[in-house]
Amino acid sequence: MRTILTLGIALLSLLTNHGSSTAEERESTAEERESSEERLLDRVLDARSDKWDDNRPISARIADLKNKDAKVRAVTGYMLSQEGRKAKGAIPALLVALKDDNSDVRAMAAYGLAGIGLKAPPAVPILLECLRDKAPMVRAYAALALAAVRAPTNEVLPPLLGTMKDHDPCARAYAARSLGGFGAEARLAVKPLITALTDVDAQVRYEAAYAFRGLGPTGRDAVASLAKLVQNEKEERGTRRNAIIALGAIGPDAAKAVPVLRKSLADVDNNVRRDAAKALGRIGPAAKTAVPVLLEHLQSETCLDRQNVVEALGRIGPTAVAAAPALQKMLQEKDKAIRLEAAAALASIHPDHKREAVIQLRNLLDDESPSVRMKAAAVLLRLIPADRRKETAMLRLGLKEKTTRLHTAWALRESGPEAKALVPELLALWKDDEQTEVVGDAVAEALKRIDPDSAKQAGIP
């Protein structure tokens, strides 16, 4: 998977081999990193060579890794990263490129491995060696790649924690991002990541907050620090959003952050409001004090944002019983997605509404929108344990058909053991290298929720 990448930021200070260790080792300022990115994009996007052709076959790109021109070899690493798992045949050549004489080529080889995102045991010792490279971007991308290649946690956690103290902010940032990719197994990284939330460098703070999204409940000790980050209006919006999403990932243990998240529902940025609603929902019943504010937003937000508010109320559950009248009224709305979320929320809030919700959801199983009918089927799996055959068959077909596969995987991301009959189909999709990155990510999330043991055996981080 390539979800540990931030491709825009990752194009920093590359293809600019200064030819001296002094230039490679010095720490750049934020402004210098930005100008390096601009120069890089200018060179890459303005290039007319067929080496930058998106339709160039993988075999040709593998050959390009042996090109005499270091710039071609370096850019090839980047291009291979964009191919994702389809470029798995390039892994041996990228391992060779990790030892290239040119630091830009070494950096982009590591970046390529991170982008491909497949388990590659032979890469681990070489990447660990790269963590000691003189060039900061080699260290940074090697850290990033270690999570992507599924390196054994016990082998790589100590070196990555060491990289968290690197003098270069890019190396610190990507070490933080990588640690988040190890999930609950990275519990020893919690304290260093909390420290990184107050790093002087904005990118490090951003990536540290992002890492806690991957740690989930394991990051419970960071609740106060993450909440403080959310409250800091001077902090970059992306970092605040990461912190909000991380609090939601921590779940019920983030209950002390409810006042901060409740306040964020009034943020001027609709994305922050949306993230806050989702986070409150994931905290669950402990977020009951946010119910009145969430109800206010049912009247003021757009359809998409109202869906998130309704979903949050449903996740809060019985303690959100005050929302029942408003949700019942929403069952009469024209927007089918709103009706779907309202029905699901009502069933979660009080058992008396379950029968009404099931009727509404079954009416949506024949909807022309694949996202609506697949979500309805997934919700019904949870509500009707006695007979799930129709819904299971419908979701199984949805996973098989290309046109509905993504919608089905998305719908199943909120499922649990009730969808275990679909694990074989989900595993087959995960192992299919021809699937798009977005489908692969959705399938991985669904598997982790439905059958964590199968997900772990399949190598899903």
PyMOL commands that set and color helices and strands:
alter all, ss='L'
color gray80, all
select helices_A, chain A and resi 7-10+21-25+30-46+50-52+58-64+70-97+103-116+123-130+136-148+153-163+169-180+183-196+202-231+237-264+270-297+303-330+336-349+351-363+370-383+389-400+402-412+417-431+437-450+452-457
alter helices_A, ss='H'
color red, helices_A
deselect
rebuild
show_as cartoon
